[in-house]
Amino acid sequence: MFITLSEDGGYSLTSAGKTLTVIILVALVLLAGLAAGYYGKNREKKRGLTARQISFCGISVALATVLSMFKLYEFPFGGSITAFSMLFICLPGYFYGVGAGVLAGAAYGVLQFLLGPYILFPSQVIVDYLLAFAALGLSGVFCDAKNGLIKGYLLGIFGRYVFAVISGWLFFGEYAWEGWNPLPYSLAYNGAYIFAEGIITVLILMIPAVKSGLASVKQTAVGSR
């Protein structure tokens, strides 16, 4: 009723399956939002996300989605080096902490699924599109630390890398290079595009003008002068 077996051995969603998948993913995002609100209430004595926070999170997700379409290099079996899309998904965490970061990452994952779904197994969708991108919200761990954006960005992309490796190991092992076991293959393959973009981004973030500019954006985002 929800999925059909495709010619390449994977799965394709029926109309009912697409509807159900969107409902499930949106529900998971809403749960993340409730978690973000609970986190914010206990840490900052606020009731969830403010209008300003929602606006900046939405802008970050929109910019990341657009930039994800500009691929500097696209790998044959999925994954690409984009024009800093991961950085923009890490910004909500850098601005507001882990809760908001995870919510923005999960929302971005839903958008990526809707724009270009690749379904090999139903559970693979959760790992690839929800958990991997939500992990970019771990950038919020260092939101108040010195050089917090670079530290948070590195932690966020490592979180995405962990879930990408798990996905490659469990679901895409048949594509491993000749002589490679699925786990080492997944470690190398996913590391190639995630950390390549990461290195380029960190080099850009180390430019003083960029660093000071993003610090000013954060002051605006959090409402301080």
C-alpha positions as CSV (number, residue, x, y, z in Angstrom):
1,M,0.0,0.0,0.0
2,F,2.8,2.4,0.9
3,I,5.9,1.1,-1.0
4,T,6.7,-0.8,-4.1
5,L,9.9,-2.7,-5.1
6,S,11.8,-0.8,-7.8
7,E,13.8,-2.2,-10.7
8,D,17.2,-1.5,-8.9
9,G,16.2,-3.5,-5.9
10,G,15.3,-0.5,-3.8
11,Y,11.9,0.9,-2.9
12,S,9.6,3.6,-4.4
13,L,6.9,5.3,-2.5
14,T,3.3,5.1,-3.7
15,S,1.2,8.2,-3.3
16,A,-0.1,6.9,0.0
17,G,3.5,6.2,1.0
18,K,4.7,9.7,0.1
19,T,1.9,11.2,2.2
20,L,2.6,8.9,5.2
21,T,6.4,9.6,5.0
22,V,5.8,13.4,5.0
23,I,3.4,13.1,7.9
24,I,6.0,11.0,9.9
25,L,8.9,13.3,9.1
26,V,6.9,16.4,10.0
27,A,5.7,14.8,13.2
28,L,9.3,14.0,14.1
29,V,10.2,17.7,13.4
30,L,7.4,18.8,15.6
31,L,8.7,16.5,18.4
32,A,12.1,18.1,17.9
33,G,10.4,21.5,18.2
34,L,8.8,20.5,21.5
35,A,12.1,19.3,22.7
36,A,13.7,22.6,21.7
37,G,11.0,24.5,23.6
38,Y,11.5,22.3,26.7
39,Y,15.2,22.9,26.5
40,G,14.8,26.6,26.1
41,K,12.3,26.9,28.9
42,N,14.6,25.1,31.4
43,R,17.8,26.8,30.3
44,E,16.7,30.3,29.6
45,K,13.3,30.5,31.4
46,K,11.6,31.0,28.0
47,R,8.6,29.2,26.4
48,G,10.2,27.6,23.3
49,L,11.4,29.6,20.4
50,T,10.7,33.3,19.9
51,A,9.5,34.8,16.6
52,R,13.0,36.2,16.1
53,Q,14.6,32.7,16.6
54,I,12.0,31.1,14.3
55,S,12.7,33.7,11.6
56,F,16.5,33.3,11.8
57,C,16.2,29.5,11.8
58,G,13.9,29.6,8.8
59,I,16.3,31.9,6.9
60,S,19.2,29.6,7.7
61,V,17.3,26.5,6.4
62,A,16.2,28.4,3.2
63,L,19.8,29.6,2.5
64,A,21.2,26.1,3.1
65,T,18.6,24.6,0.8
66,V,19.5,26.9,-2.0
67,L,23.2,26.5,-1.5
68,S,22.9,22.7,-1.5
69,M,21.8,23.0,-5.1
70,F,25.2,24.5,-6.0
71,K,27.5,21.4,-6.0
72,L,31.2,21.9,-6.3
73,Y,31.5,18.2,-6.8
74,E,29.0,15.4,-6.8
75,F,30.0,11.8,-5.9
76,P,28.5,8.9,-8.0
77,F,26.7,7.1,-5.3
78,G,25.4,10.0,-3.3
79,G,26.9,12.9,-1.4
80,S,28.4,16.1,-2.7
81,I,30.6,19.0,-1.8
82,T,28.2,22.0,-1.7
83,A,28.6,25.8,-1.4
84,F,28.7,25.8,2.4
85,S,25.2,24.5,2.9
86,M,26.2,22.6,6.1
87,L,27.5,25.9,7.6
88,F,24.1,27.5,7.4
89,I,22.4,24.6,9.1
90,C,24.9,24.9,11.9
91,L,24.1,28.6,12.4
92,P,20.9,28.1,14.4
93,G,22.7,25.9,16.9
94,Y,25.5,28.6,17.1
95,F,22.9,31.3,17.6
96,Y,20.5,29.6,20.0
97,G,21.8,26.3,21.3
98,V,21.3,22.6,20.6
99,G,17.5,22.5,20.7
100,A,17.0,25.1,18.0
101,G,19.9,23.6,16.0
102,V,18.5,20.1,16.0
103,L,15.1,21.5,15.0
104,A,16.5,23.4,12.1
105,G,18.6,20.5,11.0
106,A,15.6,18.1,11.1
107,A,13.5,20.6,9.1
108,Y,16.3,20.9,6.5
109,G,16.4,17.1,6.3
110,V,12.7,17.0,5.5
111,L,13.2,19.6,2.8
112,Q,16.0,17.6,1.3
113,F,13.9,14.5,1.2
114,L,11.0,16.3,-0.4
115,L,13.2,17.8,-3.1
116,G,15.2,14.7,-4.0
117,P,14.3,11.5,-2.2
118,Y,16.4,8.5,-2.5
119,I,14.9,5.4,-0.9
120,L,16.6,2.1,-0.6
121,F,15.0,1.0,2.6
122,P,12.4,2.8,4.7
123,S,14.6,3.0,7.8
124,Q,17.4,4.4,5.6
125,V,15.2,7.5,5.1
126,I,15.2,8.2,8.8
127,V,19.0,7.8,9.1
128,D,19.9,9.8,5.9
129,Y,17.4,12.6,5.9
130,L,16.4,13.1,9.6
131,L,19.1,12.0,12.0
132,A,22.1,12.9,9.8
133,F,21.0,16.5,9.2
134,A,19.6,16.9,12.7
135,A,23.0,16.1,14.0
136,L,24.3,19.3,12.5
137,G,22.5,21.0,15.4
138,L,25.1,19.7,17.7
139,S,26.9,22.9,16.8
140,G,24.9,24.4,19.6
141,V,27.1,22.6,22.2
142,F,29.7,25.4,21.7
143,C,27.3,28.3,21.2
144,D,28.7,30.2,24.2
145,A,32.4,29.1,23.8
146,K,35.3,31.1,22.4
147,N,35.6,30.3,18.7
148,G,32.2,28.5,19.2
149,L,31.2,28.6,15.5
150,I,34.3,26.7,14.3
151,K,34.1,24.2,17.2
152,G,30.4,23.8,16.8
153,Y,30.6,23.4,13.1
154,L,33.3,20.7,13.4
155,L,31.1,18.8,16.0
156,G,28.0,19.2,13.8
157,I,29.6,17.8,10.6
158,F,31.1,15.0,12.7
159,G,27.7,14.1,13.9
160,R,26.4,14.1,10.4
161,Y,29.4,11.9,9.4
162,V,28.6,9.3,12.0
163,F,25.1,8.8,10.7
164,A,26.2,8.9,7.1
165,V,28.7,6.1,7.9
166,I,26.0,4.1,9.6
167,S,23.8,4.5,6.6
168,G,26.5,3.5,4.2
169,W,27.6,0.6,6.2
170,L,24.0,-0.8,6.8
171,F,22.3,0.1,3.5
172,F,24.9,0.7,0.8
173,G,27.5,-1.9,1.5
174,E,26.9,-3.5,-2.0
175,Y,28.5,-0.4,-3.6
176,A,31.8,-0.9,-1.7
177,W,34.9,-0.7,-3.8
178,E,36.4,-4.0,-4.8
179,G,38.3,-5.5,-1.9
180,W,36.8,-3.1,0.6
181,N,34.5,-4.2,3.4
182,P,31.3,-2.0,3.9
183,L,32.4,-0.2,7.0
184,P,35.9,1.0,5.9
185,Y,34.3,1.9,2.5
186,S,31.6,3.9,4.2
187,L,34.2,5.6,6.5
188,A,36.3,6.7,3.5
189,Y,33.5,7.5,1.1
190,N,31.4,9.7,3.4
191,G,34.5,11.3,4.9
192,A,35.6,12.4,1.4
193,Y,32.8,14.8,0.7
194,I,31.8,15.8,4.3
195,F,35.3,16.7,5.5
196,A,36.3,18.2,2.1
197,E,33.5,20.7,2.5
198,G,34.4,21.0,6.2
199,I,38.0,21.9,5.5
200,I,37.0,24.5,2.9
201,T,34.4,26.0,5.2
202,V,36.8,26.2,8.2
203,L,39.4,28.0,6.1
204,I,36.8,30.6,5.1
205,L,35.6,31.0,8.8
206,M,39.2,31.7,9.8
207,I,39.2,34.9,7.7
208,P,38.9,37.8,10.2
209,A,36.3,39.7,8.2
210,V,34.1,36.6,7.9
211,K,34.6,35.8,11.6
212,S,33.6,39.3,12.7
213,G,30.7,39.4,10.3
214,L,29.1,36.2,11.6
215,A,29.7,37.4,15.1
216,S,27.7,40.6,14.3
217,V,24.9,38.4,12.7
218,K,24.7,36.4,15.9
219,Q,24.3,39.6,18.0
220,T,21.4,40.5,15.7
221,A,20.0,37.0,15.9
222,V,20.0,36.9,19.7
223,G,18.8,40.5,20.0
224,S,21.9,41.9,21.7
225,R,24.0,44.9,20.7
